[in-house]
Amino acid sequence: MKHKLGVIGYGTMGSWHAENVRNRIGDLDVAAVYDIDKEKREKAKADGFSVCDTAEDFFKTDIDLVLIATPNNFHQYYSIMAMEKGKNVVCEKPACLSVEELEEVLAVSRKTGKLYTVHQNRRFDMDYVIAKKIISEGKLGKLFMMESRLYSNRGFSKGGWKAKYETGGGLLYDWGIHMLDQILEMIPENPISVYADLHKVYMQEVDDVCSVTITFESGLTARFLCDLWCHIKEARWHIQGDKGTAVIYDWFGQQGKIFQTTDVGVEESVGCIYTHNGLSTSMYSRPIQELNELPLPLPENPPRWEEFYENVIDAIEGKAKQIVTHEQILKDMKVLMAAFESANNQKLVKISL
């Protein structure tokens, strides 16, 4: 059975969805595109898509699934509208701009029986899949600290909606939600608190650098750092356990390593390191014979972005449960809002799920 997708918002992500669904998802046709901007509608026409000039005309077309790729402040509005008109919904991240907005959307999904999910495509990134595999296989023992980092040095376009407060712009909404979702899906326990720092380095209205530390029930702390003005990068992932350390340097998992200790615990120092102004026994590294280097555990089958839409189709047809669930979306939003609260008040915020 062929399903028909309608796309609302033909900017960077809307056009990306339309083109990739057309070329990569066999059971889904792009049947309609709508954007409030005439130039973007003309661009969609030039790209070979059927275009509607009004939202009213858009919802009259023969579509059963709507992809919402508008600025963030319209996500709730169009999600509710689409489901009330009998359409299933895939919304770009973040789902909404608050927990309250999201709860209204989820209530409409339950009332109408229509699928609602969020496009968390970064669950299919190779670096994330490898990091998750390292943790799930227990290669590092009991985790106590991990860091997820992303860097750029170009910032947001000052004229774009991502640089504006009223449209739900800012880095925590834009990339932080991806990094947060990855961590929450990677760690099989509940977060209990969050502390966040948001900086407006060159942007006047929204954050362009964000640092968020989440503490989990076991005491594990997971920090993600996203910076649009960094010129010297660090590893994409740095994960610490009581039996080893793992680093993944790049997006594609082609560079990285795991070191396990073969003789775990505190031992008498067998040497010291000499620095310019003194010596240290505590900073003296373990002998190489007490370390075991492992390659990164590549998945048997590389992750495929197509799995997201394939699952959406199966969920609509009742063949599978959606992989980005309401519970996960709500959990993400609650922690995200706690991060904003922490940054605004410069304090640790307890999380209640």
N, C-alpha and C positions, 0 to 999 in steps of 0.2 A: 504494500500500500504506500503510495507516494503522499507525503505530507507537504504542506505549502507554508513557507515562511514569509512573514512580512517584517520589514526592517524599519524601525522608527529612529531616525537620526543617521544621516549619511556622512558623518565626519570620518576621522581616522579609524575608529573601531567599527562603526557601522559598515563602512565600505569594505573593511577587512573581513568581517563576518560574511557579507554578501558574496564576495569573490571566493572565499575559501569554502563556503557551503556549496556554491555552484560547482566548484572544481573537485571537491573532496568528499562530499556527503551524498551518496547515491540515492538515498530514500527521502531526500528533502530538496524541493525546488524553491528558489527565491521568486515569489509571485508578485510582490509589491514592495515599494519603497516610499517612505514619506519623510520629508524634512520641512521645517518651517522656512528654511533658507532657500530662495529660488535658485541661487547658484549651485547649491548642493543637489537640488532636484535635477538641474540640467546636467550636472556631472554624472548622476546615477543613470540618466537617460543615455548619455554618451557611452557609459559602461555597459549598456545593453539591458538595463532592467526596466520593468514596468513601473511607472512613477505616478503617485497620486498627489494632487495639489492641496488637498485638505485631509485632516484626520478623519472626518466623516466619510469621505470617499474611500480612504484606506481601510476602514473597518467594514465597509460593504463588500470588499473583495473576498474571494474564496480562499482565505488563509485560516489555518488552525493553530499556528504558532507564531508568536510575535517576539522579535528580538529588540530590546530597548537599549539604544546606544546614544542617548541624549546626554547633555550635561546632568550632573548628579542630582540637582534640585528638582528635576522632572521625573526621576525614577519612580517615586511612589505614585504620582499622578497617572502616568501611563500604565504602570503595572495594574493598578486597580481598574482603570478604564478598560484595558484589554480583557481582563478576566470577567468583568461584568458584561462584556459583549461576547462572551463564550469562547475566548481564545486562551490557549496556554501561553506561558510567559517564560522567556529567558531574559534576565536583566543583567546588564553589565554591572561590574562592581563599582563602588560599594552598593549594596542592595538599596539603602536609603540613607538619609542623613541623621537618623536617630533611631533608638530602640522603639520609641512610640510610633514613628512612621512605619517601621517594619512590622510591628505587631498588627497594625491595621491591614497591611498587605497580606499577611499570613491568614488573618481572619477571613478576608475575601476569598483566598484560595480554598480554605476549608468550606466556606459557604457555597461556593460555585462548583467545587470539585475539580477545578482546573489546576493543572500543574503550574507551579511557580518555583523557579530555581535561579541561581546566580552563576554567571560564567566565571568560575574559578579555574581558568585555564592553566595557572601556574602549578597546579597539582600534577601536570603532565610534563614539567621540565625535568630534564635528565639529572641536573645537579640535585634537585629535591628528591627525586626517586632514589638516587644513590644514598643520600644522607638518611632518608627514612629506612632504607634497607640496612645500613650500618647499625642504626639504633634498634630496629626490630630483631636483628640477629644477635644482639648483645655483644658485639665485637669489642665494645669499650667498657664493659662491666656496668656498674651503676653510674648513670650520668649525674653530674653535678653542675655543669655549666656548658652553654653552647651559645654561639653567635652566628647570626645570619647578616650578611652585609651586601649592600648594593651601592655603587657609586656612578655618578656622572659628573660632568663639569660644565654643563651648558644651561641648566635651569629650565624653567617653564617659559614659554613664549609670553611676553608681557601683555600681548593683546588677546591671548587665548583665554577661554573660560576657566582653565585649570589654575590660572593665577588670580581668580576672583573669589572672594568670600561668599557672595550671594549665590553663586552657582555650585557651591560645594567643592571648590577647588582646594589645592594643597596636597602636599606629598603624603601625609598620613592616610588621607582618603584614596589617593591615587595608587601608590605602591605599598604603603604600610599595610593596607588590608590584605594584599597578596601574601606578604611576609608573615603577617599574623595568622592567616588561614593555614599556611604551610606548617607553622610551628604547632598550632592547636591540633592539627590532624596528625602530626608526627609524634606528639607526646600523649600517651594513653592515660592521662590523669587530669584532674581539674586544676585550672589556674586559681590562685587565691588572692593575688594582689598584682598591681601594676604600677610602675613609675615611668614617667615619660618626660622627655625634653623636646620641645619643638622650637625651631629657630626660623626667623625671617631674615635671611642673610641679604638677599637682593630683592625678594618679593615684599611688597608693602602690605598686602592683605592676608596672605596665607603662608603656611610653613613650607620651606624648601629644604629643610634638613630635619629629620626626625630620628630620635633614639628612644626605644621603648624596651623596658626590662620587665618580663613576666616571671613571677615566682609561682611554682607549682607545689602541690601537696607534699611531695617528697623532699622539698628543699631545692630542687633543681631551679636554676635561673636561666632563662632563655632571653637573649637580647637581640633585637634586630635594629640595624642602623641603616638608614637610607639618606644619602647625601648628594645633592645636585651640584655641589661646588668643590668636589674633591679631585685633586690632580694626581694623587698617588694612591693607588688602590691596595686593599688587603684581600685576603682570601675570601671567597664567597661564603664558605662555611668553616667554622672552627668548633669542634665538638670535643668535650673533655669528659672522660669517665674515670673511675678508680682503677681501671686496668688498661687504659690506653688513650690515645689522642688521634683524631682524624681531621684532615683538612681537605677541602675541595676548593680549588683555586678559580675555576671557570664555570660558566653556564652549562657547559656540555659534558662535564665530568671526565674530561680527557686528561686533566692535570690534578693530581692530589695523591695522598698517601695515608696510610694508617700505621701507627706504631703501637704495638702492644708490649707491656712489660711482662717478662717471663719470671721475674722475681719481685713480686708486688710487696710493698710495705716500706717502712722506714728502716734504713740500714745505717750502720756507722759509715761516715764519709770516708772514702778511700783516696781522697785528694782534694784539691782546691783550685779555684780559678783566680788568676792574678789580674787585677784591673789596674788602671792607670794610677789610682790612689789607694790601693789596698788589695786585700784578698778576701775570698768568700768560699766557705765550704758548702753553704746551703745552695749556691748557684752552680755547683759543680755537677755536670751532667752524668747520668748513669753510663756505665761502660756499655759499649755496643753489644757485648755478649748477653746483656740483660734485656735487650730489645729485640722484638720480632717485627719486621716490616712486612706489611700486607698490601696487595694492590686494592684499589677501590673495587667493591663488589658490583660489577655491572649487571643490570637486570637481564634475564634470559631474552625477554622481548622488550625492545626499546619502547618507551611510552609514546602513545599516539594521541595528538589533540583530537582526532576524529572520534575517539572514545566518548568524549563529552556529548556530542550531538547524537551519537549512536545510542547512548544511554537515555537521553531525553526522549528519543523516538520510542524506545522500548518501554519507558515509563508511561508515556502517553497511551500506548497500546496495552498496558497492564502486564507486560512481560517481565518487568524488573522494577526495583525501587530506584528512585533518583539518587545519584551518587553525591550530589551536593544537596544535603537535606535541609529541611526547615530548622531542625535543631542545631545543625552546624552553622547555618546562616545567622541565627539568633545569637548563638554563642559568640561568633565573630563580632557581631555588632555590639554586644554588651561589653566585651573587652576593649573594643575600639573606643567606645564612649568613655570607659573608665580611663583610657589613655589620654583622651582630650581633657577630662576632668583633672587628672594628675598634672598635666602640663599647665593648665590654666591656673591651678592653685598651688603649684610647686610642692606637691606632697604625694606620699604613697596613698594609693586608693585600693581598698579592699574590694574584691569581686564577689558578687552574689549571682549565681547562675540559676 
